[in-house]
């Protein structure tokens, strides 16, 4: 990456060995990396120099990664990849609920972490032109404003993370069509493999919690489809 398109990543991790390893890999990938070792330092660093993405450990001194995530997203939305030491779906769902876009469970491969960060930054910075006549998408009582990235159901606005918005829009553009998890990973997350199908499942749960359990239908063993909600 040259100076004109450098992307900054804030790595928040209190274990120095892990922090330095992550930073070294991301720098090798062309990112400018800043390190923070606790919750207050992470929030201060993000305020001082807004990052393009954050790699955020859940367990931190000061205050934990969930609180860091809440504070960062309240001030300025930013793609966040959370790191957790426990393969606990409840932890993952809480992280997604407070604004994380993706997660990795320790131990993880540096190659996978780098691929996830690239995907987050790529999706956050793409500036695909939107036809002014296609700014709004309506499916039953669901209304999606592409340009403003806002979602309303029955007139009530839902606060979605960037990834939740992209996933919902992808489903809403193909109402009733069953989209396999692997296809969603490729087209929404930009992943080349199907190793993260639980990520899709967790984001679907987040959408159901925010927009209603009846909105997205599960097709067991295949994927998901957006139902046409009643007006």
Buried (B, 14 or more C-beta within 10 A) or exposed (E): EEEEEEBBBBBBBBBEEBBBBBBEBBEEBEBBBBBBBBBBBBBEBBEEEEBBBBBBBBBBEBBBBBBBBBBBBEEEBBBBBBBBEEEEEEBBBBBBBBBBBBBBBBEBEBEBBBBBBBBBBEBBEEEEEEEEEEEEBEBBBBBBEBEEEBBBBEEEEBEBBBBBBBBBBBBBBEBEEBBBBBBBBBEBBBBEEBEBBBBBBBBBBBBBEBBBEEBBEEEEEEBBBBBBBEE
